[in-house]
Amino acid sequence: MKTQNALTLYQSANYQTMKNIIIADAASGNHTQVTIHPGTTTRDILHQGGFGTDYSLTRNREGEAIPPDQNLYEVIPDGAKLWVSTPVDFGTDDDDAQGLPWGHNDSDGDSPSSREWIRQHLAANKSRLFDSQSLLTDLLPARSYVRPKPVFKNAESKRYVPQVTVTPLKPEALRSPPQPRPAPRVVRHLNVAPSRLPYWQEKGWSCHRTGLRAIYQGYFQSRRNRVKGRIEQGVLSTDIFLQHPPAVLQRHRTWGCFHMREHDWWEIHHHGCPDVSSGIVQVERTLSEAEEMES
Amino acid sequence: MKAFLNLTLGHIPTFVVDAWFLRDCIRHHTPLEDEVGSYITGPHLGGVRVLSRICPVDPKVQSPVRFIGSARSSASRLIEMVENGNRLHATFHSHPGAGVGATCPSFIDDGYMEKLQRRGAKALGLICTRDGYVRAYSPAMPFMLLVQGTGVDEVEGEDHVFKIQM
């Protein structure tokens, strides 16, 4: 019974393999809920989220950008919020500068080459420059069309005349309690899995097959310990072993799930059939938890 | 006026700025010959966005024809806006040269704004020259720009180009 409880505890504590985080676009304010799998890196999220290569993830205002190869699953807690942004980018390539009107310093902007360049540029990008009046005429019903210019512009002098309308503040508005700021609206959900190497391969584990069984060998790596490990994956089961477990593990709540085999190899009992990468992640997480408890 | 505001609130992003602020922006962005770039934010009321605050971005690359902000500074400024309940309304940068022609956006300018707008930012681009011309541009979003105040003229034959008396 005690062993069963320990197994259940180990399973519930260590085999929840996905995390949900929020990615907030700093420019638009849009939020995306992202589910990440073990081994997911910054690059995976940016790539699968449709962000360009010049975008970066940041934890907060003061933080540096998170490196593209950083394994986010390891360092970001469940429910964390990250910001995505791209640096300001203006100007032109040096090679192209010769053809632009500001490449030759004309003082009044009326030189023939400048005019010609502008004419060509505007013709090529006609749909990119919007005229408010034509938009109103084209897009809105005729009866609701109002010419915007006379509101702000004195037609005779062609000079903008200040025109401010101030509505009186109702006294009851001053007495109303402040409203809580609405939570940001999540505009989409994204499920991001590592797109490059599986975690076991990324961590340098090797694999060889004997019949229907695949045997993975490598090291479980935590902040302070590097423990030799072996995972045997069959059709119906996955067995996880580690050799010479550090003493800190004996104080972890799941130590009851570790059972000694020959040559100081220890087998970890668990329920279910986790994939190899998840097994490695969970053992490494257990090691890290044990080290944190000790410190 | 009321009908006009009703019209703008729901349909087309409308940006409001005063000539005084544009004059400040031009002075801020043209201290030397190199390009300078920054974000602009301010209050927003429905679909109406008021340009009222400059958020300068530290440069990573800066020359008379190029301005690339540092990733950290860009992110920090944008996050600061959101944390204060504001939104990005515009990007502002200077161009070398003079006259209306010098305010035309380059392909990099267009590309950067289009990237922001495609990802949902309702922001427009503004380019100024040191002699007082300002152009608003938007590659992927229709908009209306209302300039309020004195000392500003609309440039004939151009869309969204203004001459500010410095």
Interface residues (C-beta under 8 A of the other chain):
Chain A: A24 D25 A26 A27 S28 G29 N30 F51 G52 S56 T58 N60 R61 E62 E64 A65 W83 S85 T86 P87 V88 D89 F90 G91 T92 D93 D94 D96 A97 L100 P101 W102 G103 N105 D106 S107 D108 G109 D110 S114 R115 W117 I118 H121 L122 N125 R128 L129 F130 D131 S132 L135 L136 L139 L140 S144 V146 P148 V151 F152 K153 K158 R159 Y160 V161 P162 Q163 V164 T165 R181 V187
Chain B: M1 A3 F4 L7 H11 I12 D18 A19 E35 G37 S38 Y39 V57 K60 S63 V65 R66 F67 I68 G69 S70 A71 R72 S73 S74 A75 S76 L78 I79 E80 M81 V82 E83 G85 R87 L88 T91 H93 H95 P96 G97 A98 G99 V100 G101 A102 C104 S106 F107 I108 D109 D110 G111 Y112 K115 L116 R119 G120 A121 K122 A123 Y133 Y137 S138 P139 A140 P142 F143 M144 L145 L146 V147 Q148 G149 T150 V152 D153 E154 D159 H160
